[in-house]
């Protein structure tokens, strides 16, 4: 039997999907935007300040195996990778 049985979408899932679809049209509240900016800056600061730590060195060594594509910039290095 290769025929697939179509499942009905529940009313709850229809509401959730509708909410998500409309979310793109709504601006984020200013406090959310402000906190997000701080989180992004904190992430970059952690990546840059931690570039000489052993986990970062291991990650850079691993990334060296994926440098043929060169589509992605690796923060705090001159490397690019796929």
N, CA, C and O atoms as a Tinker XYZ file with bonds, in Angstrom:
   328  protein
     1  N      0.836000   -1.189000    0.000000    73     2
     2  CA     0.000000    0.000000    0.000000    64     1     3
     3  C      0.874000    1.243000    0.000000    63     2     4     5
     4  O      1.537000    1.548000    0.991000    81     3
     5  N      0.870000    1.941000   -1.094000    73     3     6
     6  CA     1.698000    3.139000   -1.181000    64     5     7
     7  C      0.890000    4.418000   -1.054000    63     6     8     9
     8  O      1.461000    5.508000   -1.016000    81     7
     9  N     -0.415000    4.305000   -0.989000    73     7    10
    10  CA    -1.251000    5.501000   -0.851000    64     9    11
    11  C     -1.097000    6.080000    0.543000    63    10    12    13
    12  O     -1.166000    5.369000    1.545000    81    11
    13  N     -0.888000    7.392000    0.582000    73    11    14
    14  CA    -0.744000    8.060000    1.877000    64    13    15
    15  C     -2.110000    8.527000    2.364000    63    14    16    17
    16  O     -2.956000    8.961000    1.582000    81    15
    17  N     -2.295000    8.432000    3.632000    73    15    18
    18  CA    -3.525000    8.880000    4.254000    64    17    19
    19  C     -3.327000   10.328000    4.688000    63    18    20    21
    20  O     -2.396000   10.622000    5.438000    81    19
    21  N     -4.179000   11.229000    4.234000    73    19    22
    22  CA    -4.013000   12.628000    4.627000    64    21    23
    23  C     -4.623000   12.851000    5.998000    63    22    24    25
    24  O     -5.748000   12.435000    6.276000    81    23
    25  N     -3.862000   13.509000    6.839000    73    23    26
    26  CA    -4.309000   13.787000    8.199000    64    25    27
    27  C     -4.931000   15.179000    8.241000    63    26    28    29
    28  O     -4.419000   16.114000    7.625000    81    27
    29  N     -6.012000   15.306000    8.953000    73    27    30
    30  CA    -6.660000   16.603000    9.115000    64    29    31
    31  C     -5.847000   17.454000   10.092000    63    30    32    33
    32  O     -5.276000   16.946000   11.057000    81    31
    33  N     -5.811000   18.740000    9.824000    73    31    34
    34  CA    -5.099000   19.662000   10.710000    64    33    35
    35  C     -6.051000   20.077000   11.819000    63    34    36    37
    36  O     -7.167000   20.530000   11.562000    81    35
    37  N     -5.599000   19.916000   13.053000    73    35    38
    38  CA    -6.462000   20.220000   14.194000    64    37    39
    39  C     -6.697000   21.727000   14.291000    63    38    40    41
    40  O     -5.887000   22.511000   13.797000    81    39
    41  N     -7.787000   22.132000   14.915000    73    39    42
    42  CA    -8.054000   23.559000   15.096000    64    41    43
    43  C     -6.936000   24.277000   15.868000    63    42    44    45
    44  O     -6.617000   25.430000   15.577000    81    43
    45  N     -6.353000   23.594000   16.841000    73    43    46
    46  CA    -5.260000   24.198000   17.612000    64    45    47
    47  C     -4.072000   24.486000   16.699000    63    46    48    49
    48  O     -3.496000   25.573000   16.751000    81    47
    49  N     -3.705000   23.518000   15.864000    73    47    50
    50  CA    -2.585000   23.717000   14.947000    64    49    51
    51  C     -2.902000   24.797000   13.914000    63    50    52    53
    52  O     -2.007000   25.534000   13.501000    81    51
    53  N     -4.146000   24.897000   13.497000    73    51    54
    54  CA    -4.534000   25.965000   12.570000    64    53    55
    55  C     -4.343000   27.331000   13.225000    63    54    56    57
    56  O     -3.861000   28.264000   12.582000    81    55
    57  N     -4.719000   27.457000   14.502000    73    55    58
    58  CA    -4.541000   28.723000   15.216000    64    57    59
    59  C     -3.074000   29.056000   15.395000    63    58    60    61
    60  O     -2.667000   30.202000   15.201000    81    59
    61  N     -2.270000   28.055000   15.767000    73    59    62
    62  CA    -0.837000   28.271000   15.952000    64    61    63
    63  C     -0.196000   28.698000   14.626000    63    62    64    65
    64  O      0.585000   29.649000   14.594000    81    63
    65  N     -0.519000   28.007000   13.551000    73    63    66
    66  CA     0.043000   28.335000   12.243000    64    65    67
    67  C     -0.376000   29.733000   11.805000    63    66    68    69
    68  O      0.427000   30.474000   11.238000    81    67
    69  N     -1.628000   30.097000   12.065000    73    67    70
    70  CA    -2.104000   31.443000   11.731000    64    69    71
    71  C     -1.374000   32.515000   12.520000    63    70    72    73
    72  O     -1.028000   33.563000   11.974000    81    71
    73  N     -1.140000   32.263000   13.797000    73    71    74
    74  CA    -0.411000   33.206000   14.647000    64    73    75
    75  C      1.014000   33.404000   14.134000    63    74    76    77
    76  O      1.499000   34.531000   14.036000    81    75
    77  N      1.671000   32.303000   13.812000    73    75    78
    78  CA     3.047000   32.380000   13.316000    64    77    79
    79  C      3.095000   33.120000   11.985000    63    78    80    81
    80  O      3.989000   33.936000   11.764000    81    79
    81  N      2.146000   32.845000   11.100000    73    79    82
    82  CA     2.127000   33.497000    9.789000    64    81    83
    83  C      1.935000   35.008000    9.918000    63    82    84    85
    84  O      2.493000   35.766000    9.125000    81    83
    85  N      1.170000   35.447000   10.887000    73    83    86
    86  CA     0.922000   36.884000   11.081000    64    85    87
    87  C      2.052000   37.583000   11.832000    63    86    88    89
    88  O      2.133000   38.811000   11.825000    81    87
    89  N      2.921000   36.812000   12.477000    73    87    90
    90  CA     3.979000   37.400000   13.302000    64    89    91
    91  C      4.940000   38.265000   12.496000    63    90    92    93
    92  O      5.481000   39.237000   13.024000    81    91
    93  N      5.161000   37.932000   11.235000    73    91    94
    94  CA     6.078000   38.721000   10.408000    64    93    95
    95  C      5.575000   40.141000   10.179000    63    94    96    97
    96  O      6.368000   41.047000    9.922000    81    95
    97  N      4.279000   40.336000   10.269000    73    95    98
    98  CA     3.691000   41.659000   10.033000    64    97    99
    99  C      3.673000   42.539000   11.280000    63    98   100   101
   100  O      3.325000   43.717000   11.203000    81    99
   101  N      4.046000   41.975000   12.429000    73    99   102
   102  CA     3.998000   42.728000   13.680000    64   101   103
   103  C      5.404000   43.134000   14.107000    63   102   104   105
   104  O      6.304000   42.295000   14.130000    81   103
   105  N      5.606000   44.400000   14.444000    73   103   106
   106  CA     6.931000   44.807000   14.911000    64   105   107
   107  C      7.213000   44.249000   16.309000    63   106   108   109
   108  O      6.307000   44.050000   17.119000    81   107
   109  N      8.495000   44.006000   16.559000    73   107   110
   110  CA     8.878000   43.550000   17.896000    64   109   111
   111  C      8.774000   44.718000   18.874000    63   110   112   113
   112  O      9.033000   45.860000   18.496000    81   111
   113  N      8.401000   44.451000   20.112000    73   111   114
   114  CA     8.382000   45.511000   21.121000    64   113   115
   115  C      9.795000   46.057000   21.332000    63   114   116   117
   116  O     10.764000   45.301000   21.271000    81   115
   117  N      9.917000   47.341000   21.577000    73   115   118
   118  CA    11.219000   47.986000   21.740000    64   117   119
   119  C     12.087000   47.325000   22.812000    63   118   120   121
   120  O     13.286000   47.166000   22.582000    81   119
   121  N     11.546000   46.932000   23.972000    73   119   122
   122  CA    12.397000   46.252000   24.959000    64   121   123
   123  C     12.996000   44.949000   24.421000    63   122   124   125
   124  O     14.126000   44.604000   24.767000    81   123
   125  N     12.264000   44.234000   23.594000    73   123   126
   126  CA    12.768000   42.994000   23.003000    64   125   127
   127  C     13.911000   43.307000   22.039000    63   126   128   129
   128  O     14.923000   42.606000   22.029000    81   127
   129  N     13.757000   44.349000   21.235000    73   127   130
   130  CA    14.813000   44.756000   20.303000    64   129   131
   131  C     16.077000   45.135000   21.074000    63   130   132   133
   132  O     17.181000   44.738000   20.700000    81   131
   133  N     15.914000   45.894000   22.140000    73   131   134
   134  CA    17.064000   46.349000   22.935000    64   133   135
   135  C     17.804000   45.173000   23.572000    63   134   136   137
   136  O     19.032000   45.117000   23.516000    81   135
   137  N     17.086000   44.251000   24.164000    73   135   138
   138  CA    17.713000   43.086000   24.795000    64   137   139
   139  C     18.397000   42.219000   23.738000    63   138   140   141
   140  O     19.476000   41.679000   23.982000    81   139
   141  N     17.776000   42.085000   22.572000    73   139   142
   142  CA    18.371000   41.304000   21.492000    64   141   143
   143  C     19.698000   41.904000   21.058000    63   142   144   145
   144  O     20.661000   41.170000   20.837000    81   143
   145  N     19.767000   43.217000   20.931000    73   143   146
   146  CA    21.018000   43.886000   20.570000    64   145   147
   147  C     22.108000   43.585000   21.585000    63   146   148   149
   148  O     23.255000   43.335000   21.216000    81   147
   149  N     21.752000   43.609000   22.855000    73   147   150
   150  CA    22.732000   43.315000   23.903000    64   149   151
   151  C     23.218000   41.868000   23.814000    63   150   152   153
   152  O     24.406000   41.597000   23.992000    81   151
   153  N     22.305000   40.944000   23.538000    73   151   154
   154  CA    22.693000   39.541000   23.408000    64   153   155
   155  C     23.629000   39.332000   22.220000    63   154   156   157
   156  O     24.589000   38.568000   22.314000    81   155
   157  N     23.354000   40.003000   21.110000    73   155   158
   158  CA    24.213000   39.875000   19.929000    64   157   159
   159  C     25.603000   40.430000   20.229000    63   158   160   161
   160  O     26.609000   39.798000   19.905000    81   159
   161  N     25.663000   41.606000   20.844000    73   159   162
   162  CA    26.963000   42.182000   21.195000    64   161   163
   163  C     27.723000   41.290000   22.171000    63   162   164   165
   164  O     28.935000   41.115000   22.043000    81   163
   165  N     27.020000   40.735000   23.135000    73   163   166
   166  CA    27.649000   39.847000   24.109000    64   165   167
   167  C     28.199000   38.596000   23.429000    63   166   168   169
   168  O     29.276000   38.118000   23.784000    81   167
   169  N     27.468000   38.069000   22.460000    73   167   170
   170  CA    27.925000   36.887000   21.731000    64   169   171
   171  C     29.200000   37.185000   20.961000    63   170   172   173
   172  O     30.151000   36.406000   21.013000    81   171
   173  N     29.230000   38.317000   20.238000    73   171   174
   174  CA    30.437000   38.679000   19.506000    64   173   175
   175  C     31.613000   38.913000   20.457000    63   174   176   177
   176  O     32.734000   38.493000   20.168000    81   175
   177  N     31.368000   39.570000   21.571000    73   175   178
   178  CA    32.442000   39.807000   22.547000    64   177   179
   179  C     32.996000   38.490000   23.062000    63   178   180   181
   180  O     34.210000   38.348000   23.212000    81   179
   181  N     32.133000   37.532000   23.333000    73   179   182
   182  CA    32.585000   36.233000   23.819000    64   181   183
   183  C     33.383000   35.496000   22.745000    63   182   184   185
   184  O     34.396000   34.866000   23.048000    81   183
   185  N     32.933000   35.570000   21.495000    73   183   186
   186  CA    33.656000   34.888000   20.420000    64   185   187
   187  C     35.036000   35.509000   20.208000    63   186   188   189
   188  O     36.023000   34.793000   20.037000    81   187
   189  N     35.103000   36.838000   20.219000    73   187   190
   190  CA    36.368000   37.520000   19.961000    64   189   191
   191  C     37.329000   37.347000   21.129000    63   190   192   193
   192  O     38.508000   37.059000   20.924000    81   191
   193  N     36.841000   37.518000   22.344000    73   191   194
   194  CA    37.734000   37.407000   23.497000    64   193   195
   195  C     38.162000   35.969000   23.761000    63   194   196   197
   196  O     39.187000   35.738000   24.402000    81   195
   197  N     37.396000   35.010000   23.280000    73   195   198
   198  CA    37.717000   33.613000   23.533000    64   197   199
   199  C     38.462000   32.925000   22.407000    63   198   200   201
   200  O     38.661000   31.711000   22.448000    81   199
   201  N     38.875000   33.684000   21.401000    73   199   202
   202  CA    39.493000   33.069000   20.220000    64   201   203
   203  C     40.788000   32.326000   20.543000    63   202   204   205
   204  O     41.149000   31.397000   19.820000    81   203
   205  N     41.487000   32.701000   21.591000    73   203   206
   206  CA    42.750000   32.041000   21.939000    64   205   207
   207  C     42.592000   30.902000   22.942000    63   206   208   209
   208  O     43.580000   30.277000   23.325000    81   207
   209  N     41.369000   30.628000   23.368000    73   207   210
   210  CA    41.146000   29.540000   24.323000    64   209   211
   211  C     41.152000   28.188000   23.602000    63   210   212   213
   212  O     40.863000   28.123000   22.408000    81   211
   213  N     41.474000   27.125000   24.312000    73   211   214
   214  CA    41.556000   25.800000   23.673000    64   213   215
   215  C     40.312000   25.376000   22.868000    63   214   216   217
   216  O     40.477000   24.825000   21.780000    81   215
   217  N     39.079000   25.607000   23.349000    73   215   218
   218  CA    37.935000   25.199000   22.528000    64   217   219
   219  C     37.874000   25.941000   21.182000    63   218   220   221
   220  O     37.504000   25.356000   20.163000    81   219
   221  N     38.234000   27.210000   21.187000    73   219   222
   222  CA    38.227000   27.967000   19.940000    64   221   223
   223  C     39.318000   27.478000   19.000000    63   222   224   225
   224  O     39.099000   27.375000   17.793000    81   223
   225  N     40.476000   27.181000   19.537000    73   223   226
   226  CA    41.563000   26.657000   18.702000    64   225   227
   227  C     41.156000   25.321000   18.078000    63   226   228   229
   228  O     41.459000   25.052000   16.915000    81   227
   229  N     40.474000   24.494000   18.854000    73   227   230
   230  CA    40.000000   23.208000   18.328000    64   229   231
   231  C     38.960000   23.424000   17.230000    63   230   232   233
   232  O     38.972000   22.727000   16.215000    81   231
   233  N     38.066000   24.382000   17.430000    73   231   234
   234  CA    37.045000   24.676000   16.420000    64   233   235
   235  C     37.679000   25.198000   15.135000    63   234   236   237
   236  O     37.267000   24.813000   14.040000    81   235
   237  N     38.676000   26.070000   15.260000    73   235   238
   238  CA    39.365000   26.587000   14.072000    64   237   239
   239  C     40.105000   25.467000   13.351000    63   238   240   241
   240  O     40.111000   25.419000   12.121000    81   239
   241  N     40.722000   24.579000   14.097000    73   239   242
   242  CA    41.399000   23.443000   13.475000    64   241   243
   243  C     40.392000   22.583000   12.714000    63   242   244   245
   244  O     40.669000   22.143000   11.599000    81   243
   245  N     39.236000   22.346000   13.307000    73   243   246
   246  CA    38.177000   21.572000   12.651000    64   245   247
   247  C     37.700000   22.292000   11.387000    63   246   248   249
   248  O     37.489000   21.655000   10.356000    81   247
   249  N     37.530000   23.614000   11.460000    73   247   250
   250  CA    37.027000   24.386000   10.321000    64   249   251
   251  C     38.006000   24.385000    9.151000    63   250   252   253
   252  O     37.598000   24.582000    8.006000    81   251
   253  N     39.272000   24.167000    9.418000    73   251   254
   254  CA    40.269000   24.140000    8.330000    64   253   255
   255  C     39.961000   23.049000    7.304000    63   254   256   257
   256  O     40.395000   23.138000    6.156000    81   255
   257  N     39.224000   22.033000    7.708000    73   255   258
   258  CA    38.849000   20.961000    6.785000    64   257   259
   259  C     37.701000   21.358000    5.861000    63   258   260   261
   260  O     37.369000   20.616000    4.936000    81   259
   261  N     37.099000   22.506000    6.096000    73   259   262
   262  CA    35.931000   22.925000    5.320000    64   261   263
   263  C     36.156000   24.283000    4.654000    63   262   264   265
   264  O     35.240000   25.104000    4.598000    81   263
   265  N     37.352000   24.522000    4.154000    73   263   266
   266  CA    37.684000   25.844000    3.612000    64   265   267
   267  C     37.576000   25.934000    2.095000    63   266   268   269
   268  O     37.949000   26.959000    1.524000    81   267
   269  N     37.086000   24.910000    1.429000    73   267   270
   270  CA    37.020000   24.956000   -0.030000    64   269   271
   271  C     35.905000   25.849000   -0.545000    63   270   272   273
   272  O     36.052000   26.453000   -1.607000    81   271
   273  N     34.807000   25.951000    0.166000    73   271   274
   274  CA    33.643000   26.722000   -0.302000    64   273   275
   275  C     33.817000   28.225000   -0.098000    63   274   276   277
   276  O     33.474000   29.012000   -0.981000    81   275
   277  N     34.336000   28.622000    1.035000    73   275   278
   278  CA    34.614000   30.018000    1.386000    64   277   279
   279  C     33.371000   30.914000    1.406000    63   278   280   281
   280  O     33.468000   32.101000    1.098000    81   279
   281  N     32.221000   30.371000    1.758000    73   279   282
   282  CA    31.003000   31.178000    1.808000    64   281   283
   283  C     30.733000   31.781000    3.178000    63   282   284   285
   284  O     29.929000   32.706000    3.289000    81   283
   285  N     31.380000   31.285000    4.220000    73   283   286
   286  CA    31.127000   31.790000    5.566000    64   285   287
   287  C     32.380000   32.359000    6.197000    63   286   288   289
   288  O     33.451000   31.756000    6.129000    81   287
   289  N     32.242000   33.523000    6.812000    73   287   290
   290  CA    33.354000   34.135000    7.517000    64   289   291
   291  C     33.426000   33.559000    8.922000    63   290   292   293
   292  O     32.400000   33.395000    9.583000    81   291
   293  N     34.617000   33.257000    9.373000    73   291   294
   294  CA    34.819000   32.760000   10.730000    64   293   295
   295  C     35.285000   33.923000   11.581000    63   294   296   297
   296  O     36.345000   34.498000   11.332000    81   295
   297  N     34.500000   34.266000   12.578000    73   295   298
   298  CA    34.751000   35.432000   13.415000    64   297   299
   299  C     36.129000   35.324000   14.072000    63   298   300   301
   300  O     36.556000   34.246000   14.485000    81   299
   301  N     36.806000   36.459000   14.157000    73   299   302
   302  CA    38.099000   36.603000   14.818000    64   301   303
   303  C     39.202000   35.792000   14.144000    63   302   304   305
   304  O     40.176000   35.395000   14.784000    81   303
   305  N     39.034000   35.553000   12.843000    73   303   306
   306  CA    40.078000   34.864000   12.085000    64   305   307
   307  C     40.054000   35.401000   10.651000    63   306   308   309
   308  O     39.162000   36.155000   10.265000    81   307
   309  N     41.037000   34.999000    9.896000    73   307   310
   310  CA    41.056000   35.356000    8.476000    64   309   311
   311  C     40.511000   34.236000    7.620000    63   310   312   313
   312  O     40.581000   34.284000    6.392000    81   311
   313  N     39.967000   33.227000    8.276000    73   311   314
   314  CA    39.469000   32.048000    7.563000    64   313   315
   315  C     38.024000   32.244000    7.085000    63   314   316   317
   316  O     37.228000   32.977000    7.672000    81   315
   317  N     37.739000   31.546000    5.991000    73   315   318
   318  CA    36.357000   31.393000    5.530000    64   317   319
   319  C     36.125000   29.913000    5.350000    63   318   320   321
   320  O     37.074000   29.159000    5.137000    81   319
   321  N     34.896000   29.489000    5.431000    73   319   322
   322  CA    34.588000   28.068000    5.302000    64   321   323
   323  C     33.156000   27.896000    4.837000    63   322   324   325
   324  O     32.375000   28.845000    4.777000    81   323
   325  N     32.839000   26.651000    4.509000    73   323   326
   326  CA    31.469000   26.355000    4.073000    64   325   327
   327  C     30.564000   26.200000    5.267000    63   326   328
   328  O     29.369000   25.948000    5.108000    81   327
